Structure formats: C-alpha cells, structure tokens
Amino acid sequence: MIEIIVNGERKSVPHGLNVKEVVEALEYKGKGYCLAVNGTFVAIATYETTIVNDNDSLEILAPVQGG
C-alpha cells in the first residue's frame, strides 16, 4: 500500500496503480471530472499510463453549475 493525498485527504491505495485504477479504487462516482497529479493536469487519454506514486497529491475536480 502507498499513501496519497486526494482532495486534501490522506488515503491508502495499492502500489502500482494508474490514475484510472486509483479513481476506481476510491469508488469515485462523479461524471465529467478533471484530475491533476501534483498540480499537473492529466489528460483522460493518459489515465491508464500515468502511475500514481507514494505521497502523490491528486485533485479530482467536478464541474460546478451556477452563476
């Protein structure tokens, strides 16, 4: 297991997961979100090739409606 920070909260996930697998492991159910690892935007096309490492910080951002 490794420790990561997701939206400011420390979480434990298995070692060697990619971004897509981490999102699934965390059971994130939101649709239409964007994601950054250590402050850098990650394109959806690279979710499966971007490995999450110990102490990485992930921000999962959902769109907000309003005005």
C-alpha positions in Angstrom: 0.0 0.0 0.0 1.0 3.6 -0.6 -0.2 6.8 0.9 -1.6 9.5 -1.4 -3.5 12.8 -0.8 -6.8 13.1 -2.6 -8.6 16.4 -2.4 -6.7 17.2 0.8 -7.4 13.9 2.5 -4.8 11.1 3.1 -5.8 7.8 1.5 -4.1 4.4 1.2 -4.2 2.6 -2.2 -2.3 -0.4 -3.5 1.1 0.2 -5.0 1.5 0.4 -8.8 -2.0 1.7 -9.8 -2.5 4.1 -12.6 -4.8 7.1 -12.4 -7.8 5.2 -13.7 -7.4 2.4 -11.3 -7.0 4.8 -8.3 -10.2 6.6 -9.2 -11.9 3.2 -9.4 -10.3 2.0 -6.1 -11.6 5.2 -4.4 -15.1 4.5 -5.8 -15.3 8.0 -7.2 -18.7 8.1 -8.9 -18.6 11.6 -10.4 -19.1 12.1 -14.1 -17.3 14.8 -16.1 -14.4 15.5 -13.8 -10.9 16.6 -14.4 -7.8 15.4 -12.5 -4.5 16.8 -11.5 -1.5 14.9 -10.1 0.9 17.0 -8.1 -0.6 20.2 -9.6 -0.3 19.0 -13.2 -3.5 18.3 -15.3 -3.7 14.7 -16.5 -5.4 14.2 -19.8 -8.0 11.4 -20.0 -6.1 9.7 -22.7 -3.1 9.2 -20.3 -5.1 7.9 -17.2 -4.0 4.4 -17.9 -0.3 5.2 -18.4 0.1 7.6 -15.5 1.2 5.7 -12.4 0.4 7.1 -9.0 3.3 7.1 -6.6 3.7 7.3 -2.8 2.9 10.8 -1.4 1.4 12.0 -4.7 -1.3 14.6 -4.4 -4.4 14.1 -6.6 -7.1 16.7 -7.1 -10.4 15.5 -8.6 -12.4 18.4 -9.7 -16.1 18.2 -10.7 -17.8 20.9 -12.7 -20.0 23.4 -10.8 -23.1 25.0 -12.1 -24.2 28.4 -11.1 -23.9 31.9 -11.9 
